[in-house]
Amino acid sequence: MDFLLSLADHGPVIPVIVVEDLAHAVPLAEALVAGGVKVLEVTLRSAAALPAIEAMARAVPEAIVGAGTLRTAADARAARDAGARFAVSPGFTPALSAACREAGLPLLPGVASASEVMTANDHGHRFLKLFPATAVGGVALLKGLAGPFPDIAFCPTGGITPETAPQFLALPNVRVCGGSWLTPKDALQAGDWARVRQLAQAASQLRAQP
């Protein structure tokens, strides 16, 4: 848990990354780190995801590479074997929680309601991903959850933009946001790593606003 919470100390945004071409993995990680973003979530949404995690972890040691979109125990084992240092899931199941614990892979599980917060908390999780954040209530929901769950921290992800991120970061129960805008598909396809670096620099400088 302490390791997961420490991820927020590296900056206000964790990029949610889809790698479709393995050749993009290392230059992408290098561009993000050069822009001040060290914590990288590579989602298991493509065939290149696990090899990309392995390549990033090996070639860019400054990066803290995690695996996202974990759904099964097999995902947890594969992510660990690829070199992921943490895991993120879109939802929560006791089986996935147990598999990540067995694999020694810190898990940031997804929740979308008070009941799911309680279930995840029952299994030892106090740092949770609100997903899909804007669709399930966004800032208003997080404010509502703060009362009954003062000891729970959140990483809202899903539909957040550079313009709305400061509103989330201003909430006392939000430690960091997840965002896909740092790695736009057209920039990756064009190999425009300078643009990725600039987006990372802007994201690393976001500050909470009321």
C-alpha positions in Angstrom: 0.0 0.0 0.0 2.8 2.4 0.9 4.4 1.7 -2.5 1.2 2.5 -4.4 0.6 5.7 -2.5 4.2 6.7 -3.2 3.4 6.6 -6.9 1.6 9.9 -6.4 4.8 11.5 -5.2 6.2 11.4 -8.7 3.7 13.7 -10.2 0.0 14.5 -10.5 -0.8 12.3 -13.6 -0.3 8.7 -14.4 -0.5 8.2 -18.2 -2.8 5.4 -19.4 -1.0 4.0 -22.3 -2.0 1.7 -25.2 1.0 0.4 -27.1 0.1 -1.2 -30.4 3.5 -1.2 -32.0 6.3 -2.6 -29.9 8.8 -0.3 -31.7 7.1 2.6 -30.0 7.6 1.3 -26.4 11.1 2.5 -25.5 11.0 5.9 -27.3 7.6 6.5 -25.7 8.9 5.8 -22.2 12.0 7.9 -22.8 9.8 10.8 -23.9 7.5 10.6 -20.9 10.4 10.4 -18.5 12.2 13.3 -20.2 9.0 15.3 -19.7 9.0 14.5 -16.0 6.5 11.6 -15.9 8.0 8.5 -14.4 5.0 6.4 -13.5 3.7 4.6 -16.6 0.6 2.4 -16.8 0.7 0.2 -19.9 -2.8 -1.3 -20.5 -3.2 -4.9 -21.5 -5.3 -3.9 -24.4 -3.0 -5.0 -27.2 -0.8 -7.9 -28.2 2.2 -5.6 -27.8 1.4 -4.7 -24.2 3.4 -7.3 -22.3 6.5 -7.1 -24.5 6.2 -3.3 -24.2 6.3 -3.5 -20.4 9.3 -5.7 -20.6 11.1 -3.4 -23.0 10.3 -0.2 -21.1 11.4 -1.7 -17.8 14.7 -3.0 -19.2 15.6 0.0 -21.3 14.3 2.9 -19.2 15.2 2.1 -15.6 14.1 5.5 -14.4 10.5 4.6 -15.3 8.2 2.9 -12.9 6.3 0.7 -15.3 3.0 -0.9 -14.3 0.3 -3.0 -16.1 -3.2 -1.8 -16.5 -6.5 -3.4 -17.5 -5.8 -6.6 -15.4 -8.8 -8.8 -15.2 -7.6 -12.3 -14.3 -5.1 -14.1 -12.2 -3.3 -15.0 -15.4 -3.0 -11.3 -16.2 -1.4 -10.7 -12.8 1.2 -13.5 -13.4 2.0 -12.3 -16.9 2.4 -8.7 -15.8 4.7 -9.7 -13.0 6.8 -11.9 -15.4 7.0 -9.0 -17.8 8.6 -6.8 -15.2 5.6 -4.7 -14.1 6.1 -3.1 -10.7 2.4 -2.4 -10.0 -1.0 -3.4 -11.4 -4.2 -1.5 -12.2 -7.6 -3.1 -12.8 -10.9 -1.6 -14.2 -12.9 -3.2 -11.4 -12.4 -5.3 -8.3 -12.7 -9.1 -7.7 -11.4 -10.9 -4.6 -9.7 -13.4 -7.0 -7.7 -10.8 -8.8 -6.7 -9.2 -5.5 -5.5 -12.5 -4.2 -3.6 -13.3 -7.4 -1.8 -9.9 -7.3 -0.9 -10.4 -3.7 0.5 -13.9 -4.5 2.5 -12.5 -7.4 3.9 -9.7 -5.2 2.3 -7.1 -7.5 0.7 -4.1 -5.7 -2.8 -3.6 -7.1 -4.7 -0.4 -7.6 -8.2 -1.8 -8.1 -11.1 0.0 -9.9 -14.3 0.9 -8.2 -17.4 2.8 -9.3 -19.7 2.8 -6.2 -19.7 2.9 -2.4 -20.4 -0.8 -2.3 -17.4 -1.5 -4.4 -15.3 0.7 -2.2 -16.4 -1.3 0.8 -15.7 -4.6 -0.9 -12.2 -3.6 -2.0 -11.5 -2.1 1.5 -12.6 -5.4 3.1 -9.7 -7.0 1.1 -7.1 -4.6 2.4 -7.2 -1.9 -0.4 -7.2 1.7 0.7 -6.0 3.3 -2.5 -8.5 2.8 -5.3 -9.0 3.8 -8.9 -12.4 5.5 -9.6 -13.4 4.3 -13.1 -14.8 5.4 -15.4 -14.5 8.6 -13.4 -16.5 11.2 -15.3 -19.2 8.7 -16.4 -19.9 7.5 -12.8 -20.1 11.0 -11.2 -16.6 12.5 -11.3 -15.9 15.3 -8.8 -19.4 15.2 -7.3 -19.1 11.4 -6.5 -15.6 11.8 -5.0 -16.9 14.6 -2.8 -19.8 12.3 -1.7 -17.5 9.4 -1.0 -15.2 11.5 1.2 -17.6 11.6 4.1 -18.2 7.8 4.7 -14.6 6.9 3.5 -12.2 9.4 5.0 -9.4 6.9 5.0 -9.7 6.0 1.3 -7.6 7.7 -1.4 -8.5 7.7 -5.0 -6.9 7.8 -8.5 -9.8 8.9 -10.8 -9.3 7.7 -14.4 -11.6 7.9 -17.4 -12.7 11.0 -19.3 -10.3 13.3 -17.5 -8.7 16.1 -19.5 -5.9 18.6 -18.8 -8.7 21.1 -18.2 -10.6 19.1 -15.7 -7.7 17.3 -13.9 -7.0 20.3 -11.6 -10.6 20.0 -10.3 -10.0 16.4 -9.4 -6.6 17.1 -7.9 -8.1 19.7 -5.6 -10.1 17.1 -3.7 -8.5 15.9 -0.5 -9.2 12.2 -1.2 -7.5 12.4 -4.7 -3.8 11.6 -4.8 -3.2 11.4 -8.5 -5.2 11.2 -11.8 -5.0 8.8 -14.7 -5.0 10.3 -18.2 -4.8 9.0 -21.7 -4.2 12.5 -23.3 -0.4 12.2 -22.7 0.0 9.6 -25.4 -2.3 10.4 -28.3 -2.6 7.7 -30.9 -1.6 10.1 -33.8 1.6 11.2 -32.0 2.6 7.6 -31.5 1.9 6.6 -35.1 3.9 9.6 -36.3 6.8 8.9 -33.9 6.3 12.5 -32.6 8.2 12.0 -29.3 8.7 15.7 -28.9 5.0 16.2 -28.7 4.7 13.4 -26.1 7.5 15.0 -24.1 5.7 18.4 -24.2 2.4 16.8 -23.1 4.3 15.1 -20.2 5.9 18.4 -19.2 2.5 20.1 -19.1 0.9 17.3 -17.1 3.7 17.2 -14.6 3.1 20.8 -13.8 -0.6 20.6 -13.3 -1.7 22.0 -9.9 -4.9 21.6 -7.9 -7.5 24.3 -8.5 -10.7 25.0 -6.6 
